[in-house]
Amino acid sequence: MTLNLWWIRRDLRLNDNPALFNALAQGSSVLPVFILDPRLLAQPAQNRQRFLFSGLRRLDEELRQRGSRLLIRRGLPEEVLPALV
């Protein structure tokens, strides 16, 4: 079985999401992944982070309703993504 990673960066939508559509079009399983980049988290922006975390919770709830889940990792994307692959 092939597993496609759907690396979620900014677009937290399930509907009308080109990256998700392309991953699903491969006809294999899709693992939704969001990486908390410490470089971005170090910049104090409480409202932006609150909005992000709220969106991630909502996305995970929507995925769970569809039998999936959101995988969240913390680290540098250039290190986390190869480790996941």
ROMAR-131366 format. One record per residue: x, y, z of N, C-alpha, C, O in turn; chain. Coordinates in nm, 4 decimals. Layout:
X:Y:Z:X:Y:Z:X:Y:Z:X:Y:Z:A
...
***
This chain:
0.0846:-0.1180:0.0000:0.0000:0.0000:0.0000:0.0888:0.1239:0.0000:0.1844:0.1327:0.0770:A
0.0569:0.2183:-0.0859:0.1293:0.3432:-0.0932:0.0668:0.4431:0.0027:-0.0553:0.4494:0.0174:A
0.1515:0.5203:0.0672:0.1043:0.6239:0.1592:0.1592:0.7573:0.1108:0.2805:0.7751:0.0994:A
0.0696:0.8501:0.0827:0.1092:0.9841:0.0418:0.1028:1.0776:0.1618:0.0052:1.0763:0.2368:A
0.2054:1.1575:0.1797:0.2033:1.2599:0.2830:0.1374:1.3847:0.2272:0.1720:1.4305:0.1183:A
0.0446:1.4386:0.2999:-0.0152:1.5674:0.2680:0.0424:1.6657:0.3687:-0.0048:1.6754:0.4820:A
0.1442:1.7381:0.3262:0.2118:1.8337:0.4138:0.1291:1.9616:0.4143:0.1225:2.0340:0.3149:A
0.0673:1.9871:0.5269:-0.0200:2.1023:0.5427:0.0644:2.2173:0.5959:0.1287:2.2058:0.7002:A
0.0633:2.3260:0.5241:0.1448:2.4404:0.5652:0.0580:2.5588:0.6038:0.0728:2.6123:0.7136:A
-0.0298:2.5999:0.5184:-0.1136:2.7167:0.5455:-0.2618:2.6879:0.5238:-0.3468:2.7411:0.5953:A
-0.2917:2.6062:0.4281:-0.4295:2.5811:0.3875:-0.4871:2.4660:0.4693:-0.4548:2.3498:0.4447:A
-0.5718:2.4980:0.5659:-0.6266:2.3975:0.6565:-0.7637:2.3468:0.6124:-0.8349:2.2845:0.6911:A
-0.8009:2.3728:0.4878:-0.9325:2.3314:0.4372:-0.9292:2.1875:0.3875:-0.8289:2.1410:0.3331:A
-1.0399:2.1186:0.4071:-1.0570:1.9881:0.3441:-1.1238:2.0043:0.2078:-1.0930:1.9311:0.1138:A
-1.2138:2.0988:0.1978:-1.2854:2.1214:0.0726:-1.2049:2.2131:-0.0174:-1.1436:2.3093:0.0288:A
-1.2056:2.1829:-0.1445:-1.1404:2.2664:-0.2452:-0.9928:2.2908:-0.2115:-0.9441:2.4036:-0.2199:A
-0.9234:2.1851:-0.1739:-0.7817:2.1960:-0.1382:-0.6999:2.1220:-0.2436:-0.7029:1.9990:-0.2479:A
-0.6268:2.1940:-0.3286:-0.5540:2.1294:-0.4382:-0.4512:2.0263:-0.3913:-0.4367:1.9217:-0.4546:A
-0.3809:2.0531:-0.2837:-0.2791:1.9582:-0.2364:-0.3447:1.8281:-0.1904:-0.2958:1.7195:-0.2214:A
-0.4534:1.8387:-0.1177:-0.5245:1.7188:-0.0728:-0.5846:1.6456:-0.1923:-0.5776:1.5229:-0.1995:A
-0.6430:1.7187:-0.2849:-0.7019:1.6573:-0.4038:-0.5969:1.5764:-0.4801:-0.6232:1.4639:-0.5225:A
-0.4784:1.6340:-0.4972:-0.3718:1.5631:-0.5690:-0.3267:1.4392:-0.4941:-0.3009:1.3358:-0.5558:A
-0.3167:1.4477:-0.3621:-0.2762:1.3311:-0.2837:-0.3807:1.2203:-0.2946:-0.3461:1.1030:-0.3086:A
-0.5082:1.2576:-0.2882:-0.6152:1.1580:-0.2974:-0.6273:1.0995:-0.4379:-0.6682:0.9845:-0.4541:A
-0.5922:1.1774:-0.5384:-0.6034:1.1321:-0.6767:-0.5093:1.0163:-0.7073:-0.5286:0.9452:-0.8059:A
-0.4090:0.9970:-0.6248:-0.3147:0.8873:-0.6450:-0.3776:0.7521:-0.6125:-0.3214:0.6478:-0.6461:A
-0.4945:0.7533:-0.5470:-0.5638:0.6293:-0.5174:-0.5029:0.5509:-0.4031:-0.5237:0.4301:-0.3921:A
-0.4287:0.6181:-0.3190:-0.3678:0.5508:-0.2053:-0.4054:0.6235:-0.0770:-0.4787:0.7223:-0.0797:A
-0.3558:0.5748:0.0325:-0.3835:0.6381:0.1611:-0.3081:0.7700:0.1725:-0.2002:0.7873:0.1160:A
-0.3681:0.8622:0.2471:-0.3090:0.9939:0.2662:-0.2903:1.0183:0.4153:-0.3825:0.9998:0.4947:A
-0.1690:1.0604:0.4521:-0.1390:1.0958:0.5910:-0.1254:1.2472:0.6007:-0.0276:1.3035:0.5514:A
-0.2230:1.3148:0.6641:-0.2142:1.4593:0.6815:-0.1110:1.4933:0.7895:-0.1169:1.4409:0.9008:A
-0.0175:1.5808:0.7558:0.0923:1.6151:0.8473:0.1049:1.7672:0.8569:0.1070:1.8369:0.7555:A
0.1131:1.8169:0.9792:0.1443:1.9577:1.0022:0.2678:1.9632:1.0900:0.2771:1.8919:1.1900:A
0.3627:2.0481:1.0524:0.4883:2.0596:1.1275:0.4936:2.1958:1.1950:0.4870:2.2997:1.1294:A
0.5056:2.1934:1.3266:0.5217:2.3164:1.4032:0.6682:2.3569:1.3958:0.7532:2.2994:1.4636:A
0.6960:2.4546:1.3143:0.8323:2.5020:1.2914:0.8721:2.5953:1.4057:0.8079:2.6987:1.4245:A
0.9764:2.5618:1.4827:1.0159:2.6452:1.5961:1.0572:2.7861:1.5549:1.0511:2.8785:1.6360:A
1.0990:2.8032:1.4305:1.1374:2.9374:1.3835:1.0155:3.0292:1.3773:1.0260:3.1489:1.4039:A
0.9014:2.9736:1.3426:0.7797:3.0535:1.3381:0.7173:3.0694:1.4758:0.6630:3.1749:1.5086:A
0.7252:2.9641:1.5562:0.6674:2.9711:1.6899:0.7443:3.0660:1.7812:0.6888:3.1163:1.8789:A
0.8705:3.0907:1.7507:0.9533:3.1789:1.8335:0.9150:3.3248:1.8164:0.9495:3.4085:1.8999:A
0.8444:3.3557:1.7094:0.8014:3.4936:1.6853:0.6721:3.5177:1.7629:0.5701:3.4552:1.7338:A
0.6754:3.6071:1.8607:0.5551:3.6271:1.9424:0.4408:3.6883:1.8609:0.4478:3.8027:1.8160:A
0.3377:3.6096:1.8441:0.2170:3.6531:1.7725:0.1012:3.5709:1.8278:0.0562:3.4751:1.7650:A
0.0542:3.6087:1.9446:-0.0459:3.5278:2.0144:-0.1734:3.5065:1.9338:-0.2261:3.3954:1.9291:A
-0.2227:3.6113:1.8711:-0.3469:3.5963:1.7941:-0.3278:3.5009:1.6766:-0.4138:3.4169:1.6500:A
-0.2160:3.5135:1.6066:-0.1899:3.4249:1.4928:-0.1764:3.2804:1.5395:-0.2300:3.1895:1.4761:A
-0.1049:3.2585:1.6502:-0.0883:3.1221:1.7005:-0.2201:3.0654:1.7523:-0.2482:2.9472:1.7324:A
-0.3003:3.1467:1.8175:-0.4310:3.1015:1.8652:-0.5180:3.0608:1.7457:-0.5858:2.9582:1.7498:A
-0.5156:3.1418:1.6396:-0.5912:3.1111:1.5183:-0.5416:2.9810:1.4552:-0.6217:2.8973:1.4135:A
-0.4102:2.9645:1.4484:-0.3510:2.8435:1.3914:-0.3920:2.7196:1.4705:-0.4380:2.6212:1.4125:A
-0.3754:2.7242:1.6022:-0.4054:2.6066:1.6839:-0.5546:2.5734:1.6810:-0.5921:2.4561:1.6832:A
-0.6392:2.6753:1.6761:-0.7826:2.6519:1.6642:-0.8136:2.5835:1.5311:-0.8927:2.4894:1.5260:A
-0.7511:2.6312:1.4242:-0.7712:2.5697:1.2930:-0.7219:2.4264:1.2868:-0.7846:2.3411:1.2238:A
-0.6094:2.3996:1.3524:-0.5562:2.2628:1.3549:-0.6489:2.1691:1.4321:-0.6710:2.0552:1.3909:A
-0.7031:2.2171:1.5440:-0.7992:2.1347:1.6200:-0.9226:2.1047:1.5349:-0.9707:1.9914:1.5317:A
-0.9728:2.2062:1.4669:-1.0918:2.1889:1.3827:-1.0623:2.0922:1.2673:-1.1447:2.0064:1.2356:A
-0.9461:2.1061:1.2053:-0.9078:2.0159:1.0970:-0.8986:1.8726:1.1472:-0.9467:1.7808:1.0808:A
-0.8375:1.8522:1.2632:-0.8263:1.7166:1.3179:-0.9645:1.6583:1.3458:-0.9881:1.5404:1.3196:A
-1.0557:1.7393:1.3985:-1.1922:1.6914:1.4227:-1.2593:1.6492:1.2920:-1.3236:1.5444:1.2855:A
-1.2439:1.7311:1.1884:-1.3040:1.6978:1.0588:-1.2431:1.5709:1.0004:-1.3142:1.4884:0.9430:A
-1.1127:1.5551:1.0148:-1.0467:1.4340:0.9652:-1.0925:1.3116:1.0416:-1.1173:1.2067:0.9820:A
-1.1041:1.3236:1.1727:-1.1489:1.2094:1.2540:-1.2908:1.1679:1.2177:-1.3233:1.0492:1.2213:A
-1.3757:1.2642:1.1827:-1.5120:1.2314:1.1387:-1.5097:1.1497:1.0098:-1.6054:1.0792:0.9779:A
-1.3989:1.1603:0.9360:-1.3849:1.0877:0.8094:-1.2956:0.9647:0.8230:-1.2588:0.9027:0.7232:A
-1.2608:0.9297:0.9470:-1.1814:0.8094:0.9699:-1.0320:0.8296:0.9586:-0.9582:0.7320:0.9450:A
-0.9853:0.9517:0.9637:-0.8435:0.9817:0.9561:-0.8036:1.0611:1.0807:-0.8788:1.0676:1.1780:A
-0.6867:1.1202:1.0764:-0.6418:1.2067:1.1860:-0.5270:1.2923:1.1363:-0.4645:1.2631:1.0344:A
-0.5010:1.3979:1.2101:-0.3924:1.4890:1.1760:-0.2693:1.4526:1.2580:-0.2757:1.4438:1.3807:A
-0.1596:1.4319:1.1908:-0.0327:1.4058:1.2574:0.0406:1.5391:1.2715:0.0674:1.6069:1.1723:A
0.0725:1.5755:1.3944:0.1441:1.7006:1.4198:0.2813:1.6670:1.4759:0.2951:1.5895:1.5705:A
0.3816:1.7271:1.4151:0.5195:1.7107:1.4604:0.5792:1.8486:1.4834:0.5367:1.9467:1.4223:A
0.6773:1.8555:1.5711:0.7476:1.9803:1.5994:0.8922:1.9639:1.5545:0.9572:1.8638:1.5845:A
0.9408:2.0634:1.4826:1.0788:2.0598:1.4380:1.0959:2.1348:1.3076:1.0028:2.1972:1.2568:A
1.2144:2.1275:1.2557:1.2427:2.1919:1.1278:1.1882:2.1042:1.0155:1.2214:1.9859:1.0085:A
1.1060:2.1596:0.9285:1.0462:2.0780:0.8223:1.1498:2.0031:0.7393:1.1258:1.8898:0.6977:A
1.2644:2.0654:0.7150:1.3675:1.9995:0.6339:1.4275:1.8785:0.7041:1.4957:1.7980:0.6406:A
1.4033:1.8644:0.8340:1.4474:1.7458:0.9081:1.3307:1.6493:0.9350:1.3464:1.5274:0.9271:A
1.2153:1.7056:0.9664:1.0986:1.6224:1.0026:1.0461:1.5458:0.8821:1.0197:1.4260:0.8928:A
1.0303:1.6118:0.7679:0.9726:1.5441:0.6510:1.0559:1.4232:0.6065:0.9988:1.3161:0.5859:A
1.1875:1.4355:0.5909:1.2648:1.3159:0.5523:1.2547:1.2049:0.6560:1.2549:1.0869:0.6207:A
1.2459:1.2414:0.7831:1.2330:1.1384:0.8866:1.0998:1.0658:0.8753:1.0933:0.9455:0.9004:A
0.9936:1.1362:0.8382:0.8640:1.0728:0.8204:0.8618:0.9807:0.6992:0.7990:0.8748:0.7007:A
0.9312:1.0229:0.5949:0.9317:0.9434:0.4717:1.0082:0.8143:0.4978:1.0217:0.7312:0.4079:A
***
